[in-house]
Amino acid sequence: MSTPGDTRISDDLRYELADAASAAAASNRPRSLLVLATLLFVVAGVMLIVALRQRDRAAQQHRIQADREVLVEGLALQFAALESLGNSTQNRANEALPDLFSRIEAAARAAELVDEPAIPQPTRQSIQGAIKVTYRYTMRDPSLEHLLAWIEGAKSEVPGLEVSSIDLTPGPKDWKLEVTFVRWERAS
């Protein structure tokens, strides 16, 4: 039996007190606040990633629009030059030239090509009151500089002549050049 000076606790009471202490400790450590803070941190991280991707896309769109703006400004200048040239009575760049092939051959001689260009069969395409004339040349020469000088010379000799495509193929001793010139002419 216990005496009044005996301070021992029964096992049942000890378990009840331990249970109450663990419940009090659990209520002092609120897990819901920790879970909520972690959830908010994850949501903020996801929102940051989404915002960074949107910013990158917006910057890329801005670069694309700036490039388009530069292109449109260049085309507007070319259009204005072509319009003033077309309205001019002195220099008609879009009139048919009877000596076009002679001018291109003269440019080949000036560029010191080994062979003179063969006269190609022009392709004519009528587009809304204008005629698009295409000339396709195939040339071989040991010097790439001479071939490129010929192209530049032909463009300067023939008003309105533009290069549509160039295909260069190196050979064992020479270069093969396939160039397509385009010239717009007025419909008669």
Contact map, one row per residue, 1 for C-alpha under 8 A:
11100000000000000000000000000000000000000000000000000000000000000000000000000000000000000000000000000000000000000000000000000000000000000000000000000000000000000000000000000000000000000000
11110100000000000000000000000000000000000000000000000000000000000000000000000000000000000000000000000000000000000000000000000000000000000000000000000000000000000000000000000000000000000000
11111100000000000000000000000000000000000000000000000000000000000000000000000000000000000000000000000000000000000000000000000000000000000000000000000000000000000000000000000000000000000000
01111110000000000000000000000000000000000000000000000000000000000000000000000000000000000000000000000000000000000000000000000000000000000000000000000000000000000000000000000000000000000000
00111110000000000000000000000000000000000000000000000000000000000000000000000000000000000000000000000000000000000000000000000000000000000000000000000000000000000000000000000000000000000000
01111111000000000000000000000000000000000000000000000000000000000000000000000000000000000000000000000000000000000000000000000000000000000000000000000000000000000000000000000000000000000000
00011111100000000000000000000000000000000000000000000000000000000000000000000000000000000000000000000000000000000000000000000000000000000000000000000000000000000000000000000000000000000000
00000111110000000000000000000000000000000000000000000000000000000000000000000000000000000000000000000000000000000000000000000000000000000000000000000000000000000000000000000000000000000000
00000011111011000000000000000000000000000000000000000000000000000000000000000000000000000000000000000000000000000000000000000000000000000000000000000000000000000000000000000000000000000000
00000001111111000000000000000000000000000000000000000000000000000000000000000000000000000000000000000000000000000000000000000000000000000000000000000000000000000000000000000000000000000000
00000000111111100000000000000000000000000000000000000000000000000000000000000000000000000000000000000000000000000000000000000000000000000000000000000000000000000000000000000000000000000000
00000000011111110000000000000000000000000000000000000000000000000000000000000000000000000000000000000000000000000000000000000000000000000000000000000000000000000000000000000000000000000000
00000000111111111000000000000000000000000000000000000000000000000000000000000000000000000000000000000000000000000000000000000000000000000000000000000000000000000000000000000000000000000000
00000000111111111100000000000000000000000000000000000000000000000000000000000000000000000000000000000000000000000000000000000000000000000000000000000000000000000000000000000000000000000000
00000000001111111110000000000000000000000000000000000000000000000000000000000000000000000000000000000000000000000000000000000000000000000000000000000000000000000000000000000000000000000000
00000000000111111111000000000000000000000000000000000000000000000000000000000000000000000000000000000000000000000000000000000000000000000000000000000000000000000000000000000000000000000000
00000000000011111111100000000000000000000000000000000000000000000000000000000000000000000000000000000000000000000000000000000000000000000000000000000000000000000000000000000000000000000000
00000000000001111111110000000000000000000000000000000000000000000000000000000000000000000000000000000000000000000000000000000000000000000000000000000000000000000000000000000000000000000000
00000000000000111111111000000000000000000000000000000000000000000000000000000000000000000000000000000000000000000000000000000000000000000000000000000000000000000000000000000000000000000000
00000000000000011111111100000000000000000000000000000000000000000000000000000000000000000000000000000000000000000000000000000000000000000000000000000000000000000000000000000000000000000000
00000000000000001111111110000000000000000000000000000000000000000000000000000000000000000000000000000000000000000000000000000000000000000000000000000000000000000000000000000000000000000000
00000000000000000111111111000000000000000000000000000000000000000000000000000000000000000000000000000000000000000000000000000000000000000000000000000000000000000000000000000000000000000000
00000000000000000011111111100000000000000000000000000000000000000000000000000000000000000000000000000000000000000000000000000000000000000000000000000000000000000000000000000000000000000000
00000000000000000001111111110000000000000000000000000000000000000000000000000000000000000000000000000000000000000000000000000000000000000000000000000000000000000000000000000000000000000000
00000000000000000000111111111000000000000000000000000000000000000000000000000000000000000000000000000000000000000000000000000000000000000000000000000000000000000000000000000000000000000000
00000000000000000000011111111100000000000000000000000000000000000000000000000000000000000000000000000000000000000000000000000000000000000000000000000000000000000000000000000000000000000000
00000000000000000000001111111100000000000000000000000000000000000000000000000000000000000000000000000000000000000000000000000000000000000000000000000000000000000000000000000000000000000000
00000000000000000000000111111100000000000000000000000000000000000000000000000000000000000000000000000000000000000000000000000000000000000000000000000000000000000000000000000000000000000000
00000000000000000000000011111110000000000000000000000000000000000000000000000000000000000000000000000000000000000000000000000000000000000000000000000000000000000000000000000000000000000000
00000000000000000000000001111111110000000000000000000000000000000000000000000000000000000000000000000000000000000000000000000000000000000000000000000000000000000000000000000000000000000000
00000000000000000000000000001111111000000000000000000000000000000000000000000000000000000000000000000000000000000000000000000000000000000000000000000000000000000000000000000000000000000000
00000000000000000000000000000111111100000000000000000000000000000000000000000000000000000000000000000000000000000000000000000000000000000000000000000000000000000000000000000000000000000000
00000000000000000000000000000111111110000000000000000000000000000000000000000000000000000000000000000000000000000000000000000000000000000000000000000000000000000000000000000000000000000000
00000000000000000000000000000111111111000000000000000000000000000000000000000000000000000000000000000000000000000000000000000000000000000000000000000000000000000000000000000000000000000000
00000000000000000000000000000011111111100000000000000000000000000000000000000000000000000000000000000000000000000000000000000000000000000000000000000000000000000000000000000000000000000000
00000000000000000000000000000001111111110000000000000000000000000000000000000000000000000000000000000000000000000000000000000000000000000000000000000000000000000000000000000000000000000000
00000000000000000000000000000000111111111000000000000000000000000000000000000000000000000000000000000000000000000000000000000000000000000000000000000000000000000000000000000000000000000000
00000000000000000000000000000000011111111100000000000000000000000000000000000000000000000000000000000000000000000000000000000000000000000000000000000000000000000000000000000000000000000000
00000000000000000000000000000000001111111110000000000000000000000000000000000000000000000000000000000000000000000000000000000000000000000000000000000000000000000000000000000000000000000000
00000000000000000000000000000000000111111111000000000000000000000000000000000000000000000000000000000000000000000000000000000000000000000000000000000000000000000000000000000000000000000000
00000000000000000000000000000000000011111111100000000000000000000000000000000000000000000000000000000000000000000000000000000000000000000000000000000000000000000000000000000000000000000000
00000000000000000000000000000000000001111111110000000000000000000000000000000000000000000000000000000000000000000000000000000000000000000000000000000000000000000000000000000000000000000000
00000000000000000000000000000000000000111111111000000000000000000000000000000000000000000000000000000000000000000000000000000000000000000000000000000000000000000000000000000000000000000000
00000000000000000000000000000000000000011111111100000000000000000000000000000000000000000000000000000000000000000000000000000000000000000000000000000000000000000000000000000000000000000000
00000000000000000000000000000000000000001111111110000000000000000000000000000000000000000000000000000000000000000000000000000000000000000000000000000000000000000000000000000000000000000000
00000000000000000000000000000000000000000111111111000000000000000000000000000000000000000000000000000000000000000000000000000000000000000000000000000000000000000000000000000000000000000000
00000000000000000000000000000000000000000011111111100000000000000000000000000000000000000000000000000000000000000000000000000000000000000000000000000000000000000000000000000000000000000000
00000000000000000000000000000000000000000001111111110000000000000000000000000000000000000000000000000000000000000000000000000000000000000000000000000000000000000000000000000000000000000000
00000000000000000000000000000000000000000000111111111000000000000000000000000000000000000000000000000000000000000000000000000000000000000000000000000000000000000000000000000000000000000000
00000000000000000000000000000000000000000000011111111100000000000000000000000000000000000000000000000000000000000000000000000000000000000000000000000000000000000000000000000000000000000000
00000000000000000000000000000000000000000000001111111110000000000000000000000000000000000000000000000000000000000000000000000000000000000000000000000000000000000000000000000000000000000000
00000000000000000000000000000000000000000000000111111111000000000000000000000000000000000000000000000000000000000000000000000000000000000000000000000000000000000000000000000000000000000000
00000000000000000000000000000000000000000000000011111111100000000000000000000000000000000000000000000000000000000000000000000000000000000000000000000000000000000000000000000000000000000000
00000000000000000000000000000000000000000000000001111111110000000000000000000000000000000000000000000000000000000000000000000000000000000000000000000000000000000000000000000000000000000000
00000000000000000000000000000000000000000000000000111111111000000000000000000000000000000000000000000000000000000000000000000000000000000000000000000000000000000000000000000000000000000000
00000000000000000000000000000000000000000000000000011111111100000000000000000000000000000000000000000000000000000000000000000000000000000000000000000000000000000000000000000000000000000000
00000000000000000000000000000000000000000000000000001111111110000000000000000000000000000000000000000000000000000000000000000000000000000000000000000000000000000000000000000000000000000000
00000000000000000000000000000000000000000000000000000111111111000000000000000000000000000000000000000000000000000000000000000000000000000000000000000000000000000000000000000000000000000000
00000000000000000000000000000000000000000000000000000011111111100000000000000000000000000000000000000000000000000000000000000000000000000000000000000000000000000000000000000000000000000000
00000000000000000000000000000000000000000000000000000001111111110000000000000000000000000000000000000000000000000000000000000000000000000000000000000000000000000000000000000000000000000000
00000000000000000000000000000000000000000000000000000000111111111000000000000000000000000000000000000000000000000000000000000000000000000000000000000000000000000000000000000000000000000000
00000000000000000000000000000000000000000000000000000000011111111100000000000000000000000000000000000000000000000000000000000000000000000000000000000000000000000000000000000000000000000000
00000000000000000000000000000000000000000000000000000000001111111110000000000000000000000000000000000000000000000000000000000000000000000000000000000000000000000000000000000000000000000000
00000000000000000000000000000000000000000000000000000000000111111111000000000000000000000000000000000000000000000000000000000000000000000000000000000000000000000000000000000000000000000000
00000000000000000000000000000000000000000000000000000000000011111111100000000000000000000000000000000000000000000000000000000000000000000000000000000000000000000000000000000000000000000000
00000000000000000000000000000000000000000000000000000000000001111111110000000000000000000000000000000000000000000000000000000000000000000000000000000000000000000000000000000000000000000000
00000000000000000000000000000000000000000000000000000000000000111111111000000000000000000000000000000000000000000000000000000000000000000000000000000000000000000000000000000000000000000000
00000000000000000000000000000000000000000000000000000000000000011111111100000000000000000000000000000000000000000000000000000000000000000000000000000000000000000000000000000000000000000000
00000000000000000000000000000000000000000000000000000000000000001111111110000000000000000000000000000000000000000000000000000000000000000000000000000000000000000000000000000000000000000000
00000000000000000000000000000000000000000000000000000000000000000111111111000000000000000000000000000000000000000000000000000000000000000000000000000000000000000000000000000000000000000000
00000000000000000000000000000000000000000000000000000000000000000011111111100000000000000000000000000000000000000000000000000000000000000000000000000000000000000000000000000000000000000000
00000000000000000000000000000000000000000000000000000000000000000001111111110000000000000000000000000000000000000000000000000000000000000000000000000000000000000000000000000000000000000000
00000000000000000000000000000000000000000000000000000000000000000000111111111000000000000000000000000000000000000000000000000000000000000000000000000000000000000000000000000000000000000000
00000000000000000000000000000000000000000000000000000000000000000000011111111100000000000000000000000000000000000000000000000000000000000000000000000000000000000000000000000000000000000000
00000000000000000000000000000000000000000000000000000000000000000000001111111110000000000000000000000000000000000000000000000000000000000000000000000000000000000000000000000000000000000000
00000000000000000000000000000000000000000000000000000000000000000000000111111111000000000000000000000000000000000000000000000000000000000000000000000000000000000000000000000000000000000000
00000000000000000000000000000000000000000000000000000000000000000000000011111111100000000000000000000000000000000000000000000000000000000000000000000000000000000000000000000000000000000000
00000000000000000000000000000000000000000000000000000000000000000000000001111111110000000000000000000000000000000000000000000000000000000000000000000000000000000000000000000000000000000000
00000000000000000000000000000000000000000000000000000000000000000000000000111111111000000000000000000000000000000000000000000000000000000000000000000000000000000000000000000000000000000000
00000000000000000000000000000000000000000000000000000000000000000000000000011111111100000000000000000000000000000000000000000000000000000000000000000000000000000000000000000000000000000000
00000000000000000000000000000000000000000000000000000000000000000000000000001111111110000000000000000000000000000000000000000000000000000000000000000000000000000000000000000000000000000000
00000000000000000000000000000000000000000000000000000000000000000000000000000111111111000000000000000000000000000000000000000000000000000000000000000000000000000000000000000000000000000000
00000000000000000000000000000000000000000000000000000000000000000000000000000011111111100000000000000000000000000000000000000000000000000000000000000000000000000000000000000000000000000000
00000000000000000000000000000000000000000000000000000000000000000000000000000001111111110000000000000000000000000000000000000000000000000000000000000000000000000000000000000000000000000000
00000000000000000000000000000000000000000000000000000000000000000000000000000000111111110011100000000000000000000000000000000000000000000000000000000000000000000000000000000000000000000000
00000000000000000000000000000000000000000000000000000000000000000000000000000000011111111011110000000000000000000000000000000000000000000000000000000000000000000000000000000000000000000000
00000000000000000000000000000000000000000000000000000000000000000000000000000000001111111000000000000000000000000000000000000000000000000000000000000000000000000000000000000000000000000000
00000000000000000000000000000000000000000000000000000000000000000000000000000000000111111111000000000000000000000000000000000000000000000000000000000000000000000000000000000000000000000000
00000000000000000000000000000000000000000000000000000000000000000000000000000000000001111111000000000000000000000000000000000000000000000000000000000000000000000000000000000000000000000000
00000000000000000000000000000000000000000000000000000000000000000000000000000000000000011111000000000000000000000000000000000000000000000000000000000000000000000000000000000000000000000000
00000000000000000000000000000000000000000000000000000000000000000000000000000000000011011111100000000000000000000000000000000000000000000000000000000000000000000000000000000000000000000000
00000000000000000000000000000000000000000000000000000000000000000000000000000000000011011111111000000000000000000000000000000000000000000000000000000000000000000000000000000000000000000000
00000000000000000000000000000000000000000000000000000000000000000000000000000000000011000011111000000000000000000000000000000000000000000000000000000000000000110000000000000000000000001000
00000000000000000000000000000000000000000000000000000000000000000000000000000000000001000001111100000000000000000000000000000000000000000000000000000000000000110000000000000000000000111100
00000000000000000000000000000000000000000000000000000000000000000000000000000000000000000001111110000000000000000000000000000000000000000000000000000000000000000000000000000000000000001100
00000000000000000000000000000000000000000000000000000000000000000000000000000000000000000000011111000000000000000000000000000000000000000000000000000000000000000000000000000000000000001100
00000000000000000000000000000000000000000000000000000000000000000000000000000000000000000000001111110000000000000000000000000000000000000000000000000000000000000000000000000000000000000000
00000000000000000000000000000000000000000000000000000000000000000000000000000000000000000000000111110000000000000000000000000000000000000000000000000000000000000000000000000000000000000000
00000000000000000000000000000000000000000000000000000000000000000000000000000000000000000000000011111110000000000000000000000000000000000000000000000000000000000000000000000000000000000000
00000000000000000000000000000000000000000000000000000000000000000000000000000000000000000000000011111111000000000000000000000000000000000000000000000000000001000000000000000000000000000000
00000000000000000000000000000000000000000000000000000000000000000000000000000000000000000000000000111111100000000000001000000000000000000000000000000000000000000000000000000000000000000000
00000000000000000000000000000000000000000000000000000000000000000000000000000000000000000000000000111111110000000000000000000000000000000000000000000000000000000000000000000000000000000000
00000000000000000000000000000000000000000000000000000000000000000000000000000000000000000000000000111111111000000000000000000000000000000000000000000000010011000000000000000000000000000000
00000000000000000000000000000000000000000000000000000000000000000000000000000000000000000000000000011111111100000000000000000000000000000000000000000000110011000000000000000000000000000000
00000000000000000000000000000000000000000000000000000000000000000000000000000000000000000000000000001111111110000001100000000000000000000000000000000000000000000000000000000000000000000000
00000000000000000000000000000000000000000000000000000000000000000000000000000000000000000000000000000111111111000000000000000000000000000000000000000000000000000000000000000000000000000000
00000000000000000000000000000000000000000000000000000000000000000000000000000000000000000000000000000011111111100000000000000000000000000000000000000110110010000000000000000000000000000000
00000000000000000000000000000000000000000000000000000000000000000000000000000000000000000000000000000001111111111001100000000000000000000000000000000100110000000000000000000000000000000000
00000000000000000000000000000000000000000000000000000000000000000000000000000000000000000000000000000000111111111001000000000000000000000000000000000000000000000000000000000000000000000000
00000000000000000000000000000000000000000000000000000000000000000000000000000000000000000000000000000000011111111000000000000000000000000000000000000100100000000000000000000000000000000000
00000000000000000000000000000000000000000000000000000000000000000000000000000000000000000000000000000000001111111000000000000000000000000000000001101100100000000000000000000000000000000000
00000000000000000000000000000000000000000000000000000000000000000000000000000000000000000000000000000000000111111100000000000000000000000000000001000000000000000000000000000000000000000000
00000000000000000000000000000000000000000000000000000000000000000000000000000000000000000000000000000000000111111111000000000000000000000000100001100100000000000000000000000000000000000000
00000000000000000000000000000000000000000000000000000000000000000000000000000000000000000000000000000000000000011111000000000000000000000000100000000000000000000000000000000000000000000000
00000000000000000000000000000000000000000000000000000000000000000000000000000000000000000000000000000000000000001111100000000000000000000011100000000000000000000000000000000000000000000000
00000000000000000000000000000000000000000000000000000000000000000000000000000000000000000000000000000000100110001111110000000000000000000000000000000000000000000000000000000000000000000000
00000000000000000000000000000000000000000000000000000000000000000000000000000000000000000000000000000000100100000011111000000000000000001110000000000000000000000000000000000000000000000000
00000000000000000000000000000000000000000000000000000000000000000000000000000000000000000000000000000000000000000001111100000000000000001000000000000000000000000000000000000000000000000000
00000000000000000000000000000000000000000000000000000000000000000000000000000000000000000000000000001000000000000000111110000000000000001000000000000000000000000000000000000000000000000000
00000000000000000000000000000000000000000000000000000000000000000000000000000000000000000000000000000000000000000000011111000000000000111000000000000000000000000000000000000000000000000000
00000000000000000000000000000000000000000000000000000000000000000000000000000000000000000000000000000000000000000000001111100000000000110000000000000000000000000000000000000000000000000000
00000000000000000000000000000000000000000000000000000000000000000000000000000000000000000000000000000000000000000000000111110000000011110000000000000000000000000000000000000000000000000000
00000000000000000000000000000000000000000000000000000000000000000000000000000000000000000000000000000000000000000000000011111000000111100000000000000000000000000000000000000000000000000000
00000000000000000000000000000000000000000000000000000000000000000000000000000000000000000000000000000000000000000000000001111100001111000000000000000000000000000000000000000000000000000000
00000000000000000000000000000000000000000000000000000000000000000000000000000000000000000000000000000000000000000000000000111110001110000000000000000000000000000000000000000000000000000000
00000000000000000000000000000000000000000000000000000000000000000000000000000000000000000000000000000000000000000000000000011111111100000000000000000000000000000000000000000000000000000010
00000000000000000000000000000000000000000000000000000000000000000000000000000000000000000000000000000000000000000000000000001111111100000000000000000000000000000000000000000000000000000000
00000000000000000000000000000000000000000000000000000000000000000000000000000000000000000000000000000000000000000000000000000111110000000000000000000000000000000000000000000000000000000000
00000000000000000000000000000000000000000000000000000000000000000000000000000000000000000000000000000000000000000000000000000111111000000000000000000000000000000000000000000000000000000110
00000000000000000000000000000000000000000000000000000000000000000000000000000000000000000000000000000000000000000000000000000111111100000000000000000000000000000000000000000000000000011110
00000000000000000000000000000000000000000000000000000000000000000000000000000000000000000000000000000000000000000000000000011110111110000000000000000000000000000000000000000000000000011110
00000000000000000000000000000000000000000000000000000000000000000000000000000000000000000000000000000000000000000000000000111110011111000000000000000000000000000000000000000000000001111000
00000000000000000000000000000000000000000000000000000000000000000000000000000000000000000000000000000000000000000000000001111000001111100000000000000000000000000000000000000000000001111000
00000000000000000000000000000000000000000000000000000000000000000000000000000000000000000000000000000000000000000000000001110000000111110000000000000000000000000000000000000000000111100000
00000000000000000000000000000000000000000000000000000000000000000000000000000000000000000000000000000000000000000000000111100000000011111000000000000000000000000000000000000000000111000000
00000000000000000000000000000000000000000000000000000000000000000000000000000000000000000000000000000000000000000000000111000000000001111100000000000000000000000000000000000000011110000000
00000000000000000000000000000000000000000000000000000000000000000000000000000000000000000000000000000000000000000000111100000000000000111110000000000000000000000000000000000000111100000000
00000000000000000000000000000000000000000000000000000000000000000000000000000000000000000000000000000000000000000000100000000000000000011111000000000000000000000000000000000001111000000000
00000000000000000000000000000000000000000000000000000000000000000000000000000000000000000000000000000000000000000010100000000000000000001111100000100000000000000000000000000001110000000000
00000000000000000000000000000000000000000000000000000000000000000000000000000000000000000000000000000000000000000010000000000000000000000111110000000000000000000000000000000111100000000000
00000000000000000000000000000000000000000000000000000000000000000000000000000000000000000000000000000000000000001110000000000000000000000011111101100000000000000000000000000111000000000000
00000000000000000000000000000000000000000000000000000000000000000000000000000000000000000000000000000000000000000000000000000000000000000001111100000000000000000000000000001110000000000000
00000000000000000000000000000000000000000000000000000000000000000000000000000000000000000000000000000000000000000000000000000000000000000000111111100000000000000000000000000110000000000000
00000000000000000000000000000000000000000000000000000000000000000000000000000000000000000000000000000000000000000000000000000000000000000000111111110000000000000000000000000010000000000000
00000000000000000000000000000000000000000000000000000000000000000000000000000000000000000000000000000000000000000000000000000000000000000000001111111000000000000000000000000000000000000000
00000000000000000000000000000000000000000000000000000000000000000000000000000000000000000000000000000000000000111000000000000000000000000000101111111100000000000000000000000000000000000000
00000000000000000000000000000000000000000000000000000000000000000000000000000000000000000000000000000000000000101000000000000000000000000010101111111110000000000000000000000000100000000000
00000000000000000000000000000000000000000000000000000000000000000000000000000000000000000000000000000000000000000000000000000000000000000000000111111111000000000000000000000000000000000000
00000000000000000000000000000000000000000000000000000000000000000000000000000000000000000000000000000000000000100000000000000000000000000000000011111111100000000000000000000000000000000000
00000000000000000000000000000000000000000000000000000000000000000000000000000000000000000000000000000000001101101000000000000000000000000000000001111111110000000000000000000000000000000000
00000000000000000000000000000000000000000000000000000000000000000000000000000000000000000000000000000000001000000000000000000000000000000000000000111111111000000000000000000000000000000000
00000000000000000000000000000000000000000000000000000000000000000000000000000000000000000000000000000000000000000000000000000000000000000000000000011111111100000000000000000000000000000000
00000000000000000000000000000000000000000000000000000000000000000000000000000000000000000000000000000001001101100000000000000000000000000000000000001111111110000000000000000000000000000000
00000000000000000000000000000000000000000000000000000000000000000000000000000000000000000000000000000011001100000000000000000000000000000000000000000111111111001000000000000000000000000000
00000000000000000000000000000000000000000000000000000000000000000000000000000000000000000000000000000000000000000000000000000000000000000000000000000011111111111110000000000000000000000000
00000000000000000000000000000000000000000000000000000000000000000000000000000000000000000000000000000000000000000000000000000000000000000000000000000001111111100000000000000000000000000000
00000000000000000000000000000000000000000000000000000000000000000000000000000000000000000000000000000011001000000000000000000000000000000000000000000000111111100000000000000000000000000000
00000000000000000000000000000000000000000000000000000000000000000000000000000000000000000000000000010011000000000000000000000000000000000000000000000000011111111000000000000000000000000000
00000000000000000000000000000000000000000000000000000000000000000000000000000000000000000000110000000000000000000000000000000000000000000000000000000000001111111000000000000000000000000000
00000000000000000000000000000000000000000000000000000000000000000000000000000000000000000000110000000000000000000000000000000000000000000000000000000000001001111100000000000000000000110000
00000000000000000000000000000000000000000000000000000000000000000000000000000000000000000000000000000000000000000000000000000000000000000000000000000000011001111110000000000000000011110000
00000000000000000000000000000000000000000000000000000000000000000000000000000000000000000000000000000000000000000000000000000000000000000000000000000000001000011111000000000000000011100000
00000000000000000000000000000000000000000000000000000000000000000000000000000000000000000000000000000000000000000000000000000000000000000000000000000000001000001111110000000000001111000000
00000000000000000000000000000000000000000000000000000000000000000000000000000000000000000000000000000000000000000000000000000000000000000000000000000000000000000111110000000000001111000000
00000000000000000000000000000000000000000000000000000000000000000000000000000000000000000000000000000000000000000000000000000000000000000000000000000000000000000011111000000000001110000000
00000000000000000000000000000000000000000000000000000000000000000000000000000000000000000000000000000000000000000000000000000000000000000000000000000000000000000011111100000000111100000000
00000000000000000000000000000000000000000000000000000000000000000000000000000000000000000000000000000000000000000000000000000000000000000000000000000000000000000000111110000000111000000000
00000000000000000000000000000000000000000000000000000000000000000000000000000000000000000000000000000000000000000000000000000000000000000000000000000000000000000000011111000011110000000000
00000000000000000000000000000000000000000000000000000000000000000000000000000000000000000000000000000000000000000000000000000000000000000000000000000000000000000000001111100011100000000000
00000000000000000000000000000000000000000000000000000000000000000000000000000000000000000000000000000000000000000000000000000000000000000000000000000000000000000000000111110111000000000000
00000000000000000000000000000000000000000000000000000000000000000000000000000000000000000000000000000000000000000000000000000000000000000000000000000000000000000000000011111111000000000000
00000000000000000000000000000000000000000000000000000000000000000000000000000000000000000000000000000000000000000000000000000000000000000000000000000000000000000000000001111100000000000000
00000000000000000000000000000000000000000000000000000000000000000000000000000000000000000000000000000000000000000000000000000000000000000000010000000000000000000000000000111110000000000000
00000000000000000000000000000000000000000000000000000000000000000000000000000000000000000000000000000000000000000000000000000000000000000001111000000000000000000000000001111111000000000000
00000000000000000000000000000000000000000000000000000000000000000000000000000000000000000000000000000000000000000000000000000000000000000001111100000000000000000000000111101111100000000000
00000000000000000000000000000000000000000000000000000000000000000000000000000000000000000000000000000000000000000000000000000000000000000111100000000000000000000000000111100111110000000000
00000000000000000000000000000000000000000000000000000000000000000000000000000000000000000000000000000000000000000000000000000000000000001111000000100000000000000000011110000011111000000000
00000000000000000000000000000000000000000000000000000000000000000000000000000000000000000000000000000000000000000000000000000000000000011110000000000000000000000000011100000001111100000000
00000000000000000000000000000000000000000000000000000000000000000000000000000000000000000000000000000000000000000000000000000000000000011100000000000000000000000011111000000000111110000000
00000000000000000000000000000000000000000000000000000000000000000000000000000000000000000000000000000000000000000000000000000000000001111000000000000000000000000011110000000000011111000000
00000000000000000000000000000000000000000000000000000000000000000000000000000000000000000000000000000000000000000000000000000000000001110000000000000000000000001111100000000000001111100000
00000000000000000000000000000000000000000000000000000000000000000000000000000000000000000000000000000000000000000000000000000000000111100000000000000000000000001111000000000000000111110000
00000000000000000000000000000000000000000000000000000000000000000000000000000000000000000000010000000000000000000000000000000000000111000000000000000000000000011100000000000000000011111000
00000000000000000000000000000000000000000000000000000000000000000000000000000000000000000000010000000000000000000000000000000000011110000000000000000000000000011000000000000000000001111100
00000000000000000000000000000000000000000000000000000000000000000000000000000000000000000000111100000000000000000000000000000000011110000000000000000000000000000000000000000000000000111110
00000000000000000000000000000000000000000000000000000000000000000000000000000000000000000000011100000000000000000000000000000000111000000000000000000000000000000000000000000000000000011111
00000000000000000000000000000000000000000000000000000000000000000000000000000000000000000000000000000000000000000000000000000100111000000000000000000000000000000000000000000000000000001111
00000000000000000000000000000000000000000000000000000000000000000000000000000000000000000000000000000000000000000000000000000000000000000000000000000000000000000000000000000000000000000111
